[in-house]
């Protein structure tokens, strides 16, 4: 910390009277001096390597394509206006006007080329150099052909718009721009001198052109420095985002795979503990399964928030049947509410509208998080889930509870990551990391026409209101999808390159009565199919496998050997819409880690789709 001293005290020290140290002797030869005063050094213009330099100019040319086209059009119109004005005033004959007309046609031709050429952005540098050089040459040539010295004072100011054109934008490289400016500043006075003007007569034009060029060089250097700095910062952000995306993808795979295996093993253990000899372990198995489900939910929320923010997970807006969604959520959360002694009340729609426009998966997670939050925060009473029409094209989903409520001054805080309520911090029965509502807030930001509002007072409970757009009319559906099924004797082929995951899922399906075959690659899949005496009833495959193999390869091999087979893609990573579009009709997708009841319900759907196809045939 610096402490100021009084002036008298300051000058009393010996160092005050000591002569300042001589600056170090700097020796520069003429070549180094010239290099030190180049525009790139004077204006600190960032320099890139060859690849980055090419990307920088490609991006600049895409931005500058439209301004260059209109600059050419305006330049052609300006030349044409001067020609017509000279004809009108009698300063030019028709022959002279015809000699000056080609530059107008040439500039319009360049405009037409940039307008319709598919590779116009790659030609901006050449087009800009050509148009500027020929325009300046045209002015000089017309002046020399006329041979009248008095036209010089009318001609040289026409260079000024060209300087604004070249210095004010980055159509040409910095070297080409400076070369054009100073060469025309030299050529125009030489043409005037050739016509017989004295040096004294030329001094005003020389000074004006030189001053404009000096300011132009400064402006252009500052413009290029700013553009390059902006591009460099943008590249840094893109690289960080790319690294974050790659990290999340790797993290997603490395976490979801073992979590899916844990979920499968927990389901097998829970089933085994129902036997009379192991009933004393049933409680422990149930608690372990519950802890794994909570861990799965927390990991999914963290990864989904990251995927939404970096654009890896993009909402797919479709028509979502609200009654089916609410019924599924009721089946999912009714046991959790009953365990806490709460009454979960779900009001299905009895009249249109029955559907909303949203992403079915994200919407289910949003409402599920709101329900989970309401159940965990409510000590006694009820939780209500209902859908109410609030306008011509709006439906509002309410999640209300009889809990303690939230004070107004902290309502904005609950949507931040890792924020938990005071009661939950002191309640060991209320699990979670405080990221459920953070996911809700992030998801709402990425879903169009979705709004979330909260009404709450201490002691009055909470009412979360999710407003979304109504989808086109569809018939009501009140029944929830089947959650269980009889899989005895069903042959299931599982393909996954993770041996632990393969073993865990095999154990779970065998516990449900399935006959299971496994493979870890495309080659192993073909060997299993070659030994088969019956067609598999279901194919369950990971999407990304080793050796750059994907589910597309597995599906093609199975269909080529067995014909159409129901397919369930069980993947730890997000899958793009282009890949989904290549799947056969009726293919189902689940993200790892999937809970056992969700996995069972999806398998039932896939097998039902097969039976429906068989009946239709």
C-alpha positions in Angstrom: 0.0 0.0 0.0 1.4 3.4 -1.0 1.4 6.1 1.7 1.6 9.8 0.6 4.4 11.8 2.3 4.4 15.6 2.9 6.4 17.6 0.3 9.1 18.7 2.8 9.6 15.2 4.0 9.8 14.0 0.4 12.5 16.4 -0.7 14.6 15.8 2.5 15.6 12.4 1.3 18.8 12.0 -0.7 17.1 10.3 -3.6 15.3 13.6 -4.4 18.5 15.3 -5.3 20.0 12.4 -7.2 20.0 12.9 -11.0 17.7 10.5 -12.9 19.2 7.4 -14.4 20.0 7.7 -18.0 17.8 5.7 -20.3 19.4 2.7 -21.8 21.1 3.3 -25.2 19.0 2.0 -28.0 20.7 1.1 -31.2 18.5 0.7 -34.3 19.7 0.4 -37.8 17.6 1.8 -40.7 16.0 -1.5 -41.5 14.9 -2.1 -37.9 13.6 1.5 -37.8 11.5 1.0 -40.9 10.1 -2.2 -39.5 9.2 -0.5 -36.2 7.1 2.2 -38.0 5.0 -0.1 -40.2 1.2 0.3 -39.7 0.9 -3.2 -38.1 3.5 -2.2 -35.4 2.3 1.4 -34.9 -1.3 0.4 -34.5 -0.7 -3.0 -32.8 -2.6 -5.0 -35.4 -2.8 -8.7 -34.2 -1.2 -11.2 -36.6 -2.6 -14.7 -37.1 -1.1 -17.9 -38.6 -2.0 -18.9 -42.1 -5.1 -21.0 -41.2 -6.5 -18.5 -38.8 -5.8 -15.7 -41.2 -7.8 -17.5 -43.9 -10.7 -18.0 -41.5 -10.6 -14.4 -40.5 -10.9 -13.1 -44.1 -13.5 -15.7 -45.0 -15.7 -14.4 -42.2 -15.0 -10.8 -43.0 -15.9 -11.3 -46.7 -19.2 -13.0 -45.8 -20.1 -9.8 -43.8 -18.8 -7.4 -46.5 -20.5 -9.0 -49.5 -23.7 -7.0 -49.3 -21.9 -3.6 -48.6 -19.6 -4.1 -51.6 -22.5 -4.9 -53.9 -24.3 -1.7 -53.0 -21.1 0.3 -53.1 -20.6 -0.8 -56.7 -24.2 0.0 -57.6 -23.9 3.5 -56.0 -20.5 4.1 -57.8 -22.1 3.2 -61.1 -25.0 5.5 -60.5 -22.7 8.3 -59.5 -20.6 8.0 -62.7 -23.8 7.9 -64.8 -25.1 11.0 -63.0 -21.9 12.9 -63.8 -22.1 11.9 -67.4 -25.7 13.0 -67.8 -25.0 16.2 -65.9 -22.1 17.0 -68.3 -24.3 16.3 -71.3 -27.0 18.5 -69.9 -24.6 21.4 -69.2 -22.8 21.0 -72.5 -19.4 20.2 -70.8 -19.2 16.9 -72.7 -20.1 15.8 -76.2 -22.0 12.6 -77.0 -18.8 11.0 -78.2 -17.1 11.9 -75.0 -20.0 10.6 -73.0 -19.9 7.3 -74.8 -16.2 7.0 -74.1 -17.0 7.5 -70.4 -19.9 5.0 -70.3 -17.9 1.7 -70.1 -17.0 2.3 -66.4 -20.7 2.5 -65.6 -21.4 -0.8 -67.4 -18.3 -2.4 -65.9 -19.4 -1.5 -62.3 -22.9 -2.8 -62.9 -21.4 -5.9 -64.3 -19.4 -6.5 -61.1 -22.6 -5.9 -59.1 -24.4 -8.5 -61.2 -21.5 -10.9 -60.7 -21.5 -10.6 -56.9 -25.3 -10.8 -56.9 -25.6 -14.2 -58.7 -22.2 -15.9 -58.3 -22.3 -18.8 -55.9 -18.7 -18.1 -54.8 -19.1 -14.3 -54.7 -17.7 -14.0 -51.1 -14.4 -15.6 -52.2 -13.9 -13.0 -54.9 -14.5 -9.8 -52.8 -10.8 -8.9 -52.6 -10.2 -9.2 -56.3 -13.5 -7.4 -57.2 -12.7 -4.5 -54.8 -9.2 -4.1 -56.2 -10.4 -4.2 -59.8 -13.3 -1.7 -59.3 -11.2 0.8 -57.3 -8.2 0.6 -59.7 -10.3 0.9 -62.9 -12.4 3.7 -61.4 -9.3 5.8 -60.6 -7.7 4.9 -63.9 -10.9 6.0 -65.7 -10.8 9.4 -64.0 -7.2 9.9 -64.9 -7.6 8.8 -68.5 -10.7 11.0 -69.0 -8.8 14.0 -67.7 -5.8 13.3 -70.0 -8.0 12.6 -73.0 -9.9 15.9 -72.5 -6.6 17.7 -72.2 -8.2 20.7 -70.5 -6.3 21.8 -67.4 -9.4 23.5 -65.9 -11.1 20.1 -65.6 -8.4 19.1 -63.0 -10.1 21.0 -60.2 -13.3 19.2 -60.9 -11.7 15.8 -61.3 -9.4 15.2 -58.3 -12.2 15.5 -55.6 -13.8 12.4 -57.3 -11.0 10.4 -55.6 -12.4 11.2 -52.1 -15.4 8.8 -52.3 -13.0 6.1 -53.5 -10.8 6.7 -50.4 -13.9 6.4 -48.2 -14.7 3.2 -50.1 -11.2 1.7 -49.6 -10.3 2.9 -46.2 -13.8 2.8 -44.6 -14.3 -1.0 -45.2 -12.1 -4.0 -45.3 -12.8 -4.9 -48.9 -9.1 -5.1 -49.7 -6.0 -6.1 -47.6 -4.3 -3.3 -45.7 -1.3 -3.3 -48.0 -3.5 -3.1 -51.1 -5.6 -0.3 -49.6 -2.5 1.8 -48.7 -1.0 1.1 -52.1 -4.2 2.2 -53.9 -4.5 5.4 -51.8 -1.0 6.7 -52.2 -0.5 5.7 -55.8 -3.6 7.6 -56.8 -2.5 10.6 -54.7 0.7 10.6 -56.7 -0.9 9.8 -60.2 -3.6 12.5 -60.1 -1.2 15.5 -59.5 1.2 14.1 -62.1 -1.6 14.1 -64.6 -2.4 17.7 -63.8 1.3 18.6 -64.2 1.3 16.8 -67.6 -1.6 19.1 -68.6 0.4 22.2 -67.8 -0.6 23.1 -64.3 2.1 24.7 -62.1 3.3 23.2 -58.9 1.7 26.0 -57.0 -1.7 25.2 -58.5 -1.3 21.5 -57.6 -0.3 22.1 -53.9 -4.0 22.4 -52.6 -5.0 19.1 -54.2 -1.8 17.4 -53.1 -2.2 18.5 -49.5 -5.9 17.5 -49.4 -5.3 14.1 -50.9 -2.3 13.5 -48.6 -4.3 14.5 -45.5 -7.3 12.3 -46.5 -4.9 9.4 -47.0 -3.2 9.9 -43.6 -6.5 9.9 -41.8 -7.7 7.0 -44.0 -4.6 4.9 -43.1 -5.2 5.6 -39.3 -8.9 4.8 -39.7 -8.3 1.6 -41.6 -5.6 0.4 -39.2 -7.8 1.0 -36.2 -10.7 -0.8 -38.0 -8.5 -3.8 -38.8 -7.1 -3.9 -35.3 -10.6 -3.9 -33.8 -11.9 -6.5 -36.3 -8.9 -8.8 -35.6 -9.2 -8.4 -31.8 -13.0 -9.1 -32.0 -12.3 -12.2 -34.1 -9.6 -13.4 -31.7 -12.0 -13.0 -28.7 -14.7 -14.8 -30.6 -12.3 -17.6 -31.4 -11.4 -17.9 -27.7 -15.1 -18.2 -26.8 -15.7 -20.8 -29.5 -12.7 -22.8 -28.4 -13.9 -22.7 -24.8 -17.4 -23.7 -25.8 -16.0 -26.5 -28.0 -13.9 -27.8 -25.1 -16.9 -27.5 -22.8 -19.0 -29.5 -25.2 -16.3 -32.1 -25.6 -15.9 -32.3 -21.8 -19.7 -32.7 -21.3 -19.9 -35.4 -24.0 -17.1 -37.4 -22.4 -18.4 -36.8 -18.9 -21.9 -37.8 -20.0 -20.6 -41.1 -21.4 -18.4 -41.8 -18.4 -21.1 -41.1 -15.9 -24.2 -42.4 -17.5 -22.8 -45.8 -18.4 -21.9 -46.9 -14.9 -25.1 -45.3 -13.5 -27.2 -47.3 -15.9 -25.3 -50.4 -14.8 -25.9 -49.5 -11.2 -29.6 -49.1 -11.8 -29.8 -52.5 -13.5 -28.0 -54.2 -10.7 -30.2 -52.5 -8.1 -33.3 -53.7 -9.9 -31.9 -57.2 -10.0 -31.1 -57.1 -6.3 -34.5 -55.7 -5.4 -36.2 -58.5 -7.3 -33.9 -61.1 -5.6 -34.7 -59.7 -2.2 -38.3 -60.5 -2.6 -37.5 -64.2 -2.1 -38.4 -65.4 1.5 -34.8 -66.1 2.3 -33.6 -62.6 1.5 -36.6 -60.5 2.7 -34.6 -59.0 5.5 -32.4 -57.3 2.8 -35.4 -55.9 0.9 -35.4 -52.6 2.8 -31.7 -52.1 2.1 -32.1 -52.9 -1.6 -35.0 -50.5 -1.8 -33.0 -47.7 -0.1 -30.1 -48.4 -2.4 -32.4 -48.2 -5.4 -33.8 -44.9 -4.2 -30.3 -43.5 -3.7 -29.3 -44.5 -7.2 -32.4 -42.9 -8.7 -31.6 -39.7 -6.9 -28.1 -39.8 -8.2 -29.3 -40.5 -11.7 -31.7 -37.5 -11.5 -29.0 -35.2 -10.2 -26.5 -36.2 -12.9 -29.1 -35.9 -15.6 -30.0 -32.4 -14.5 -26.4 -31.2 -14.4 -25.6 -32.7 -17.8 -28.9 -31.5 -19.3 -28.3 -27.9 -18.1 -24.9 -27.9 -19.7 -26.3 -29.4 -23.0 -29.1 -26.9 -23.2 -26.7 -24.0 -22.6 -24.1 -25.0 -25.2 -26.7 -26.0 -27.8 -26.0 -29.8 -27.8 -29.6 -30.5 -26.7 -32.0 -28.6 -28.9 -35.7 -28.6 -28.1 -37.9 -30.5 -30.6 -41.3 -28.9 -30.6 -44.2 -31.3 -31.2 -47.8 -31.7 -30.2 -47.8 -33.1 -26.6 -51.0 -34.8 -25.3 -51.4 -33.1 -21.9 -53.6 -35.9 -20.4 -51.1 -38.6 -21.2 -48.3 -36.5 -19.7 -50.2 -35.7 -16.5 -51.2 -39.4 -16.1 -47.6 -40.6 -16.5 -46.4 -38.0 -14.0 -49.2 -39.1 -11.6 -48.0 -42.7 -11.8 -44.4 -41.6 -11.3 -44.9 -39.4 -8.3 -47.9 -40.9 -6.5 -45.7 -43.4 -4.5 -43.3 -40.6 -3.5 -46.2 -38.5 -2.3 -47.8 -41.4 -0.4 -44.5 -42.2 1.3 -44.5 -38.6 2.7 -48.2 -38.9 3.7 -49.4 -36.4 1.0 -52.3 -36.6 -1.4 -51.4 -36.1 -5.0 -54.4 -34.8 -6.9 -54.2 -34.7 -10.7 -57.0 -33.1 -12.7 -57.1 -34.3 -16.3 -58.6 -32.2 -19.1 -62.3 -33.0 -19.7 -62.7 -30.6 -22.7 -60.5 -29.2 -25.5 -57.7 -28.3 -25.7 -56.0 -31.6 -25.0 -52.5 -30.9 -26.4 -49.8 -28.2 -26.2 -46.8 -27.3 -28.4 -43.6 -28.3 -26.6 -40.8 -30.7 -26.3 -42.3 -33.8 -24.7 -39.1 -34.9 -22.9 -38.1 -31.5 -21.6 -41.7 -30.6 -20.6 -42.0 -33.8 -18.7 -38.8 -33.0 -16.8 -39.9 -29.5 -16.1 -43.2 -30.5 -14.6 -41.6 -33.5 -12.9 -39.1 -31.2 -11.2 -41.8 -28.9 -10.0 -43.8 -31.9 -8.6 -40.7 -33.3 -6.9 -39.9 -29.9 -5.4 -43.5 -29.5 -4.1 -43.5 -33.0 -2.6 -40.2 -32.6 -0.8 -41.1 -29.2 0.6 -44.6 -30.1 1.8 -44.9 -31.6 5.3 -48.6 -32.5 5.2 -51.6 -31.9 3.1 -51.8 -32.1 -0.7 -50.1 -31.4 -4.0 -52.3 -30.5 -7.0 -51.4 -30.9 -10.7 -53.9 -29.4 -13.2 -54.1 -27.8 -16.7 -56.3 -24.8 -17.2 -57.1 -22.9 -20.4 -56.3 -19.2 -19.8 -56.7 -17.6 -23.3 -57.5 -18.2 -26.9 -54.3 -20.1 -27.5 -52.8 -20.6 -24.1 -52.9 -23.4 -21.6 -51.6 -23.0 -18.0 -50.3 -25.9 -16.0 -50.5 -25.4 -12.2 -48.4 -27.2 -9.6 -49.8 -26.2 -6.3 -49.0 -27.4 -2.8 -50.0 -26.8 0.8 -46.4 -26.3 2.0 -44.8 -23.5 4.0 -44.6 -21.1 1.0 -41.7 -18.9 0.0 -41.1 -15.3 1.0 -41.1 -12.8 -1.9 -37.5 -11.6 -1.3 -36.1 -15.1 -1.8 -38.3 -16.3 -4.7 -35.7 -15.4 -7.3 -33.0 -17.3 -5.4 -34.7 -20.7 -5.7 -34.0 -21.0 -9.4 -30.2 -20.8 -8.9 -28.0 -23.8 -8.9 -27.4 -25.7 -5.7 -29.8 -23.6 -3.7 -31.9 -25.6 -1.2 -34.6 -24.5 1.1 -33.9 -24.0 4.8 -36.2 -26.9 5.8 -34.5 -29.3 3.4 -31.1 -28.4 4.7 -32.2 -29.6 8.1 -34.3 -32.5 6.9 -32.4 -35.8 6.2 -35.5 -37.2 4.5 -35.5 -34.5 1.8 -32.8 -35.5 -0.7 -31.4 -33.5 -3.6 -28.6 -31.1 -4.5 -30.8 -28.1 -5.3 -30.5 -28.1 -9.1 -34.0 -29.2 -10.1 -35.4 -25.7 -10.3 -32.2 -24.5 -11.9 -32.9 -26.9 -14.8 -36.5 -25.7 -15.0 -35.3 -22.1 -15.4 -32.7 -23.0 -18.0 -35.1 -25.2 -20.0 -37.8 -22.4 -20.0 -35.3 -20.0 -21.5 -34.7 -22.4 -24.4 -38.4 -23.2 -25.1 -40.3 -20.7 -27.2 -43.7 -19.5 -25.9 -43.1 -21.0 -22.5 -43.4 -18.8 -19.4 -43.1 -19.7 -15.7 -44.6 -17.7 -12.9 -44.6 -18.3 -9.1 -47.2 -17.1 -6.7 -46.5 -17.8 -3.0 -46.8 -16.4 0.5 -45.4 -17.7 3.7 -47.9 -20.2 5.2 -50.0 -20.3 2.0 -48.1 -22.8 -0.1 -46.8 -22.3 -3.6 -48.4 -22.2 -7.0 -46.1 -22.6 -10.0 -47.8 -21.6 -13.3 -46.3 -22.8 -16.5 -48.0 -21.1 -19.5 -47.5 -22.6 -23.0 -49.1 -22.5 -26.5 -52.0 -24.8 -27.5 -51.2 -27.3 -30.2 -53.6 -28.2 -33.1 -56.7 -30.1 -32.0 -56.3 -33.8 -31.1 -58.6 -36.4 -29.5 -58.4 -36.7 -25.7 -56.5 -39.6 -24.1 -57.0 -40.4 -20.5 -55.2 -43.7 -20.1 -51.6 -43.8 -19.1 -49.2 -46.0 -21.0 -48.6 -49.5 -19.7 -45.8 -49.8 -17.2 -45.4 -53.5 -16.9 -45.5 -56.5 -19.2 -44.9 -60.2 -19.4 -41.5 -60.8 -21.0 -41.2 -64.5 -20.4 -39.6 -66.3 -23.4 -38.8 -63.0 -25.2 -35.5 -63.1 -27.1 -33.7 -59.8 -26.7 -30.4 -59.0 -28.5 -28.3 -56.4 -26.6 -25.4 -54.6 -28.2 -23.0 -52.4 -26.2 -19.3 -51.9 -26.1 -19.2 -51.5 -22.3 -18.8 -55.0 -20.8 -20.1 -53.9 -17.4 -23.2 -52.3 -18.9 -23.8 -55.3 -21.0 -23.7 -57.7 -18.0 -25.9 -55.4 -15.9 -28.6 -55.0 -18.5 -28.5 -58.8 -19.3 -29.0 -59.6 -15.6 -31.9 -57.2 -15.4 -33.7 -58.5 -18.5 -33.1 -62.1 -17.4 -34.7 -61.3 -14.1 -37.8 -60.1 -16.0 -37.9 -63.5 -17.8 -36.2 -62.6 -21.1 -33.8 -64.8 -23.1 -30.8 -62.6 -23.7 -28.0 -62.5 -26.3 -25.2 -60.0 -26.1 -22.7 -58.5 -28.5 -20.0 -55.8 -28.1 -19.5 -54.8 -31.8 -20.8 -55.2 -35.3 -18.6 -58.3 -35.9 -19.9 -60.0 -32.8 -23.5 -59.0 -33.7 -23.1 -60.8 -37.1 -21.7 -63.9 -35.4 -24.7 -64.0 -33.0 -27.1 -63.6 -35.8 -25.4 -66.3 -37.8 -25.9 -68.8 -34.9 -29.5 -67.8 -34.2 -32.3 -70.2 -34.8 -35.0 -67.6 -34.1 -35.5 -63.9 -34.8 -35.0 -61.6 -31.8 -38.1 -60.1 -30.5 -36.3 -56.9 -29.6 -32.9 -55.2 -30.3 -31.4 -53.0 -27.6 -28.3 -51.1 -28.7 -26.1 -48.3 -27.7 -25.7 -45.6 -30.3 -22.0 -44.9 -30.3 -19.8 -48.1 -30.3 -16.1 -48.7 -30.6 -14.2 -48.4 -34.0 -16.5 -45.6 -35.1 -19.5 -48.0 -35.3 -23.0 -46.7 -34.5 -26.5 -48.0 -34.1 -27.1 -47.4 -37.8 -24.6 -50.3 -38.6 -26.2 -52.6 -36.0 -29.7 -51.9 -37.2 -28.7 -52.5 -40.8 -27.1 -55.8 -40.0 -30.1 -57.1 -37.9 -32.6 -56.0 -40.5 -30.6 -57.6 -43.3 -30.5 -60.9 -41.5 -33.9 -60.9 -39.7 -36.1 -58.3 -41.3 -37.8 -55.6 -39.3 -37.2 -56.0 -35.6 -38.4 -53.6 -32.8 -35.5 -51.4 -31.7 -34.7 -49.6 -28.5 -31.6 -47.3 -28.7 -30.2 -46.8 -25.1 -27.6 -44.1 -25.4 -25.6 -42.1 -22.9 -25.1 -39.2 -25.4 -27.4 -36.8 -27.2 -28.4 -37.9 -30.7 -29.0 -35.4 -33.5 -32.3 -35.2 -35.5 -30.5 -36.2 -38.7 -29.5 -39.5 -37.1 -33.0 -40.1 -35.7 -34.5 -39.5 -39.1 -32.5 -42.5 -40.4 -34.0 -45.0 -38.0 -36.9 -47.3 -39.0 -40.4 -46.4 -37.9 -41.2 -47.4 -34.3 -37.6 -47.1 -33.0 -37.6 -45.9 -29.4 -34.9 -43.9 -27.7 -33.9 -43.8 -24.0 -31.1 -41.8 -22.4 -28.9 -43.5 -19.9 -29.3 -43.8 -17.0 -32.9 -45.0 -17.4 -34.9 -46.1 -14.3 -36.1 -49.7 -14.3 -39.8 -48.8 -14.6 -39.1 -46.4 -17.5 -37.0 -49.1 -19.2 -39.8 -51.7 -18.7 -42.5 -49.3 -20.0 -40.4 -48.5 -23.1 -39.8 -52.2 -23.9 -43.6 -52.8 -23.6 -44.2 -50.0 -26.1 -41.7 -51.4 -28.5 -43.2 -54.9 -28.3 -46.7 -53.6 -28.7 -45.6 -51.7 -31.8 -44.4 -55.1 -33.2 -47.7 -56.8 -32.4 -49.7 -53.9 -34.0 -47.6 -54.2 -37.2 -48.2 -58.0 -37.3 -52.0 -57.5 -37.0 -52.1 -54.9 -39.7 -50.3 -57.2 -42.1 
